[in-house]
Amino acid sequence: MVHISDLTFSYKSNPLFADLNLDLQAGMIYGLLGKNGSGKTSLLKLISGQLKGYSGSVVIHGFNGLQRHPGMLEKIFFIPEEFSLPPVPGERFAGLNAPFYPRFDTQKFQALCGEFDVDADRKLTELSLGQKKKFILSFALASGAELVILDEPTNGLDIPSKRQFRRLVASSLREDQTILISTHQVRDMEHLIDPIIVLDSGQILFNDDIAAMAQKYSMTLERVEPGPDALLYYEKVPGGYSVVRENQSGEDSEIDIEVFFNMVVAGRGGER
């Protein structure tokens, strides 16, 4: 699906990525996690062919990302964190843009707009930020694109809409499709994203699925601040301390993705 090899990229004299390698497989909803400024959005733009001037290779479905071949672009739908929509009704927008995506599903688009309670007959510029986000998410999920890239997709959504988002994304995933979600709102993505990619300072610190994390690490909530008894990491949370140790029980542990992310960024766990 996506193969990145020895990617090196800089903004003028400011290096961002050096010899970065990453593979994304079909049938997965990847979560790209990182602090602000870690390079998440730049990596998304490199994957979708929006940035040039790098060495190494970015290959999407066999296409060289630098060439922006139409056969590649029809397989990608990218929703940036900030976007603008034209002053036309939603149905008109769909009619104008659906031809760029040969597998666009009109019935699915209409059903998703209904699920999100978006009036596709209204001008898009008349919609609220949350309604605009739900409209373009509906179009993306109906596009039939094999690679759907979402940058901070839950920004602007209220709590019920975030729940709808998780349900509809999970139910929309096809076996031949990859969804890549970049976020720092980890709680919004629990029980949706898997595998997890942690990016920090232009480096991938961790890339694995939650099942592997659950086998390797044990997470417990403890009322008393723990001592240094072979623990890997802990942090203060409501109700006590979230504590991470090596899992020696042989049983899978419940994983708190936000705590795990904090641990990896702190340099206490994960794999390069």
C-alpha positions as CSV (number, residue, x, y, z in Angstrom):
1,M,0.0,0.0,0.0
2,V,2.5,2.7,1.2
3,H,6.2,2.1,1.3
4,I,8.6,4.8,2.6
5,S,12.3,4.1,2.4
6,D,15.2,6.2,3.7
7,L,13.1,9.4,3.6
8,T,15.2,12.5,4.3
9,F,13.5,15.9,4.2
10,S,14.3,19.4,5.4
11,Y,12.6,22.8,5.4
12,K,15.4,24.9,4.0
13,S,18.1,24.5,6.6
14,N,15.9,22.8,9.2
15,P,16.1,19.0,9.0
16,L,12.9,17.2,9.8
17,F,13.3,13.5,8.7
18,A,16.5,11.5,8.3
19,D,16.4,8.0,6.8
20,L,12.8,7.4,7.9
21,N,11.3,4.1,7.0
22,L,7.6,3.2,7.2
23,D,5.2,0.6,5.7
24,L,1.4,0.9,5.8
25,Q,-0.7,-2.2,5.0
26,A,-4.3,-2.5,3.7
27,G,-7.1,-3.2,6.0
28,M,-5.8,-1.1,8.9
29,I,-6.7,2.1,10.6
30,Y,-3.3,3.6,11.6
31,G,-3.0,6.2,14.4
32,L,-0.2,8.6,13.9
33,L,0.5,10.2,17.3
34,G,2.9,13.0,18.1
35,K,3.3,16.3,19.9
36,N,2.7,19.5,18.0
37,G,5.7,20.1,15.8
38,S,6.8,16.5,15.7
39,G,6.3,16.3,11.9
40,K,2.9,14.6,11.6
41,T,1.4,16.9,9.1
42,S,4.6,17.1,7.0
43,L,4.7,13.3,6.8
44,L,1.1,13.2,5.7
45,K,1.8,15.7,2.9
46,L,4.8,13.7,1.8
47,I,2.8,10.5,1.7
48,S,0.1,12.2,-0.4
49,G,2.6,13.8,-2.8
50,Q,2.1,17.4,-1.7
51,L,5.7,18.0,-0.7
52,K,8.8,17.5,-2.8
53,G,12.5,18.1,-2.3
54,Y,13.2,14.9,-0.4
55,S,15.6,12.0,-0.9
56,G,14.7,8.4,-0.5
57,S,11.4,7.1,-1.9
58,V,7.7,7.3,-1.2
59,V,5.7,4.7,-3.1
60,I,1.9,4.5,-3.1
61,H,0.3,1.5,-4.8
62,G,3.4,1.2,-6.9
63,F,3.4,4.9,-7.9
64,N,6.3,7.2,-7.2
65,G,4.9,9.9,-5.0
66,L,7.0,12.6,-6.6
67,Q,5.3,12.1,-10.0
68,R,1.7,12.7,-8.7
69,H,0.4,10.4,-11.4
70,P,-3.4,10.6,-11.8
71,G,-3.6,6.8,-11.1
72,M,-2.1,7.5,-7.7
73,L,-4.1,10.6,-6.9
74,E,-7.4,8.8,-7.5
75,K,-6.4,6.4,-4.8
76,I,-5.8,9.0,-2.1
77,F,-8.2,11.3,-0.2
78,F,-6.6,13.7,2.2
79,I,-8.5,15.9,4.7
80,P,-6.1,18.5,6.3
81,E,-6.8,19.9,9.7
82,E,-7.8,23.2,8.1
83,F,-9.7,23.3,4.8
84,S,-12.1,25.4,2.8
85,L,-15.1,24.5,0.9
86,P,-16.7,26.4,-2.0
87,P,-20.0,28.3,-1.8
88,V,-22.0,25.5,-3.5
89,P,-24.6,23.0,-2.2
90,G,-23.1,19.8,-0.9
91,E,-24.7,17.7,-3.6
92,R,-23.2,20.0,-6.3
93,F,-19.8,19.6,-4.7
94,A,-20.2,15.8,-4.8
95,G,-21.3,15.9,-8.4
96,L,-18.2,18.0,-9.4
97,N,-15.6,16.0,-7.5
98,A,-16.9,12.4,-7.5
99,P,-15.6,11.8,-11.1
100,F,-12.0,12.1,-9.8
101,Y,-12.7,9.0,-7.7
102,P,-13.8,6.1,-10.0
103,R,-15.0,4.1,-7.0
104,F,-17.1,6.9,-5.5
105,D,-20.3,5.5,-3.9
106,T,-23.2,8.0,-4.2
107,Q,-25.5,5.9,-2.0
108,K,-22.9,5.6,0.7
109,F,-22.2,9.4,0.6
110,Q,-25.9,10.1,1.0
111,A,-26.3,7.6,3.8
112,L,-23.2,9.0,5.6
113,C,-24.6,12.6,5.3
114,G,-27.8,11.3,6.8
115,E,-26.0,9.5,9.7
116,F,-24.1,12.8,10.4
117,D,-27.3,14.8,10.0
118,V,-25.7,17.0,7.3
119,D,-28.0,18.8,4.9
120,A,-26.3,18.3,1.6
121,D,-28.7,20.6,-0.2
122,R,-27.4,23.6,1.8
123,K,-24.4,25.8,0.6
124,L,-21.3,24.5,2.2
125,T,-20.2,28.0,3.3
126,E,-23.5,28.2,5.4
127,L,-22.6,25.2,7.5
128,S,-20.9,25.3,10.9
129,L,-17.3,24.1,11.3
130,G,-18.5,20.8,12.7
131,Q,-21.0,20.4,9.9
132,K,-18.4,21.1,7.3
133,K,-16.1,18.6,8.9
134,K,-18.8,15.9,8.9
135,F,-19.7,16.7,5.2
136,I,-16.1,16.3,4.0
137,L,-15.7,13.1,6.1
138,S,-18.8,11.7,4.4
139,F,-17.3,12.4,1.0
140,A,-13.9,11.0,2.0
141,L,-15.4,7.7,3.3
142,A,-17.6,7.4,0.2
143,S,-14.8,8.2,-2.3
144,G,-13.6,4.7,-2.6
145,A,-10.0,5.9,-2.2
146,E,-7.6,3.1,-1.1
147,L,-5.7,5.5,1.1
148,V,-7.8,7.9,3.3
149,I,-5.6,10.4,5.3
150,L,-7.2,12.4,8.1
151,D,-5.4,15.1,9.9
152,E,-7.0,15.9,13.3
153,P,-10.4,14.8,12.1
154,T,-12.3,15.2,15.4
155,N,-11.4,18.9,15.8
156,G,-14.6,20.9,15.6
157,L,-16.8,17.8,16.4
158,D,-19.0,17.7,19.5
159,I,-19.0,14.6,21.7
160,P,-21.9,12.8,20.0
161,S,-20.3,13.5,16.6
162,K,-17.0,12.1,17.8
163,R,-18.8,8.8,18.7
164,Q,-20.5,8.8,15.3
165,F,-17.1,9.4,13.6
166,R,-15.5,6.4,15.3
167,R,-18.4,4.1,14.5
168,L,-18.7,5.2,10.8
169,V,-14.9,5.0,10.1
170,A,-14.7,1.6,11.6
171,S,-17.7,0.3,9.6
172,S,-16.4,1.9,6.4
173,L,-13.0,0.3,6.3
174,R,-12.5,-2.1,3.4
175,E,-10.0,-4.9,3.2
176,D,-8.2,-3.2,0.4
177,Q,-8.2,0.2,2.1
178,T,-5.8,2.0,4.6
179,I,-7.0,4.8,6.8
180,L,-4.3,7.0,8.4
181,I,-5.4,9.3,11.2
182,S,-3.0,11.9,12.6
183,T,-4.1,13.2,16.0
184,H,-3.0,14.5,19.4
185,Q,-6.5,13.9,20.7
186,V,-5.7,10.3,21.7
187,R,-8.9,9.8,23.8
188,D,-11.0,10.5,20.8
189,M,-9.4,7.6,18.9
190,E,-9.5,4.9,21.5
191,H,-10.9,1.6,20.2
192,L,-10.5,2.8,16.7
193,I,-6.8,3.3,15.7
194,D,-4.6,0.2,15.5
195,P,-1.7,-0.1,14.8
196,I,-0.1,2.9,16.6
197,I,2.8,5.0,15.1
198,V,4.5,7.4,17.5
199,L,6.4,10.2,15.8
200,D,8.7,12.6,17.7
201,S,11.3,15.0,16.5
202,G,11.1,13.6,13.0
203,Q,11.7,10.0,14.1
204,I,9.4,7.0,14.5
205,L,9.8,5.9,18.1
206,F,7.1,3.1,17.9
207,N,5.1,1.3,15.3
208,D,3.1,-1.8,16.4
209,D,-0.4,-3.0,17.1
210,I,-2.2,-2.8,20.4
211,A,-2.2,-6.6,20.8
212,A,1.6,-6.6,20.9
213,M,1.6,-3.7,23.4
214,A,-0.9,-5.6,25.6
215,Q,1.4,-8.7,25.7
216,K,4.6,-6.7,26.4
217,Y,3.3,-4.1,28.9
218,S,1.1,-4.2,32.1
219,M,-0.8,-1.1,33.0
220,T,-2.4,-0.6,36.5
221,L,-4.0,2.2,38.4
222,E,-2.5,2.5,41.9
223,R,-3.4,4.8,44.7
224,V,0.1,5.2,46.2
225,E,3.0,6.6,44.2
226,P,5.0,3.6,43.2
227,G,8.6,2.9,44.1
228,P,11.3,1.8,41.5
229,D,10.3,-1.9,41.6
230,A,11.1,-2.7,38.0
231,L,8.5,-0.2,36.7
232,L,9.0,1.4,33.3
233,Y,6.9,4.5,33.7
234,Y,4.2,6.1,35.8
235,E,2.3,9.4,35.8
236,K,-0.2,11.1,38.1
237,V,-3.8,10.6,36.9
238,P,-7.2,11.2,38.5
239,G,-7.6,8.6,41.3
240,G,-3.9,7.8,41.7
241,Y,-1.0,6.8,39.4
242,S,-1.1,5.0,36.1
243,V,1.9,2.6,36.3
244,V,3.5,0.7,33.4
245,R,5.6,-2.4,34.0
246,E,6.8,-5.3,31.9
247,N,3.9,-7.8,31.5
248,Q,5.0,-11.0,33.2
249,S,1.5,-12.5,33.8
250,G,1.1,-14.0,30.4
251,E,-2.3,-12.4,30.0
252,D,-3.0,-9.4,27.9
253,S,-3.2,-6.1,29.7
254,E,-5.6,-3.2,29.1
255,I,-3.7,-0.5,27.3
256,D,-4.2,3.2,27.9
257,I,-2.9,4.7,24.6
258,E,-2.4,8.2,26.0
259,V,-0.3,6.9,28.9
260,F,1.6,4.6,26.5
261,F,2.3,7.6,24.2
262,N,3.6,9.7,27.1
263,M,5.9,6.8,28.1
264,V,7.3,6.4,24.6
265,V,8.0,10.1,24.1
266,A,9.6,10.2,27.5
267,G,12.1,7.5,26.2
268,R,10.9,4.8,28.5
269,G,9.5,2.3,26.1
270,G,8.7,1.4,22.5
271,E,11.0,0.4,19.7
272,R,12.7,2.5,17.1
